Amino acid sequence: MTTGHVQEFACFTDYDKELFCHWKVPAQTNCSKEFLLCYSKEISSVSNICVPENGKDGLRCTCTICPDYFVAGLTYILTLQFNGTDTWNYSVTPALVVKPRAPKNLAIEKAENGNFNLSWEESYSPPSMLSGQPVIYELKYWRKQHPTEVAIKAINYQAKSFEITASSLRRGYDYVASLRCNYTSYPAYWSEWSEVVEFHNDYQMTTEDILQMAVPISCILIMAGSVICYFCFTR
C-alpha cells in the first residue's frame, strides 16, 4: 500500500513475543519524530502506541509490538500517524503472518562411518503457540571457499537431525551449513537462516567405495576390449 509518505507497509510475527511492522520511507526520515503507530485489538477499544525507530538500512521505519498473548483469531487494528495526522488504517491477523524464529543450537559431529550428523533445536517451547506444531526444515551447505555453489536439501518431516553423506562432498574442503524452518499450520513465511556451523571433510575412500567404482569401470573396459577385438578379427 502506498500513501504520500509510506510505502510497502507490512507486518510479521514470531507468534510468541513480538509483532513486527515496517514500512519504506525516504532517506533522512526521522521515524520517531515523524511517525506514530497506534494499535488496538479488534475486540477492544483500548488503544496503545508504538514509537517507531529507523531501520538499519536507514530507509525503513520499524515498530515492535509486544502483545500480552497470541490466539488464532486475534486481529489488530493499526493506525499510522504522520506528523500528528492519521494517514491510514490497517488490520493484521498475526496467525496469517507468522515468520518463525530460526532453529537454534545448530551442531555437527562426525560419525564413525565418516558422515556428518547435523543436529538442532526448535526455538519454541511450551506455552508458545508454535511449540509442538508440525514443522519442516530446509538445509543448505556449501564449500567455504565457494559460497555460490550451494546444495539445498528439503527435510519434509519433523526431525531434529540430518546426516550429510561425506562421499557427496569434495575431500579436503571446509564446509558451512545453515538451516531454516516453516510451520506447516502457519505457512506464510520461512524463518531466517540459522547461525552457521563449519566442518572439514577429510573423507577417505573405503574398500566398499573402491569396489563400487571398480565394477562399472571393469564393465566399461570389458565392453571396450570386446569392441576392439571384434574390429581386429573382422579385418
ChimeraX attribute file (.defattr): number of C-alpha atoms within 10 A of each C-alpha:
attribute: neighborCount
match mode: 1-to-1
recipient: residues
	/A:1	10
	/A:2	11
	/A:3	10
	/A:4	8
	/A:5	13
	/A:6	19
	/A:7	15
	/A:8	13
	/A:9	17
	/A:10	15
	/A:11	20
	/A:12	22
	/A:13	24
	/A:14	20
	/A:15	25
	/A:16	21
	/A:17	15
	/A:18	18
	/A:19	22
	/A:20	17
	/A:21	18
	/A:22	21
	/A:23	19
	/A:24	19
	/A:25	20
	/A:26	13
	/A:27	10
	/A:28	9
	/A:29	17
	/A:30	16
	/A:31	21
	/A:32	16
	/A:33	13
	/A:34	14
	/A:35	23
	/A:36	22
	/A:37	21
	/A:38	17
	/A:39	21
	/A:40	18
	/A:41	18
	/A:42	16
	/A:43	10
	/A:44	9
	/A:45	9
	/A:46	9
	/A:47	12
	/A:48	12
	/A:49	15
	/A:50	17
	/A:51	17
	/A:52	22
	/A:53	19
	/A:54	18
	/A:55	15
	/A:56	9
	/A:57	8
	/A:58	16
	/A:59	16
	/A:60	23
	/A:61	25
	/A:62	24
	/A:63	23
	/A:64	18
	/A:65	19
	/A:66	14
	/A:67	13
	/A:68	8
	/A:69	12
	/A:70	20
	/A:71	11
	/A:72	11
	/A:73	10
	/A:74	14
	/A:75	18
	/A:76	16
	/A:77	17
	/A:78	20
	/A:79	20
	/A:80	20
	/A:81	16
	/A:82	18
	/A:83	11
	/A:84	11
	/A:85	12
	/A:86	14
	/A:87	15
	/A:88	14
	/A:89	13
	/A:90	13
	/A:91	15
	/A:92	19
	/A:93	21
	/A:94	24
	/A:95	22
	/A:96	18
	/A:97	19
	/A:98	25
	/A:99	25
	/A:100	26
	/A:101	21
	/A:102	23
	/A:103	23
	/A:104	18
	/A:105	15
	/A:106	19
	/A:107	17
	/A:108	19
	/A:109	13
	/A:110	16
	/A:111	11
	/A:112	7
	/A:113	10
	/A:114	18
	/A:115	18
	/A:116	19
	/A:117	15
	/A:118	20
	/A:119	17
	/A:120	17
	/A:121	14
	/A:122	19
	/A:123	14
	/A:124	20
	/A:125	11
	/A:126	8
	/A:127	9
	/A:128	15
	/A:129	17
	/A:130	21
	/A:131	14
	/A:132	14
	/A:133	14
	/A:134	14
	/A:135	20
	/A:136	17
	/A:137	21
	/A:138	17
	/A:139	19
	/A:140	16
	/A:141	20
	/A:142	20
	/A:143	21
	/A:144	16
	/A:145	11
	/A:146	11
	/A:147	11
	/A:148	9
	/A:149	11
	/A:150	14
	/A:151	11
	/A:152	14
	/A:153	14
	/A:154	10
	/A:155	16
	/A:156	10
	/A:157	10
	/A:158	12
	/A:159	15
	/A:160	14
	/A:161	15
	/A:162	15
	/A:163	14
	/A:164	17
	/A:165	13
	/A:166	20
	/A:167	15
	/A:168	9
	/A:169	18
	/A:170	14
	/A:171	14
	/A:172	11
	/A:173	16
	/A:174	17
	/A:175	19
	/A:176	17
	/A:177	24
	/A:178	22
	/A:179	24
	/A:180	20
	/A:181	24
	/A:182	22
	/A:183	20
	/A:184	13
	/A:185	13
	/A:186	20
	/A:187	16
	/A:188	16
	/A:189	17
	/A:190	20
	/A:191	20
	/A:192	16
	/A:193	18
	/A:194	19
	/A:195	14
	/A:196	15
	/A:197	16
	/A:198	15
	/A:199	17
	/A:200	18
	/A:201	19
	/A:202	14
	/A:203	18
	/A:204	12
	/A:205	12
	/A:206	12
	/A:207	9
	/A:208	9
	/A:209	11
	/A:210	10
	/A:211	11
	/A:212	11
	/A:213	11
	/A:214	12
	/A:215	10
	/A:216	11
	/A:217	12
	/A:218	11
	/A:219	11
	/A:220	12
	/A:221	11
	/A:222	12
	/A:223	12
	/A:224	12
	/A:225	11
	/A:226	12
	/A:227	11
	/A:228	11
	/A:229	11
	/A:230	11
	/A:231	9
	/A:232	9
	/A:233	7
	/A:234	6
	/A:235	5
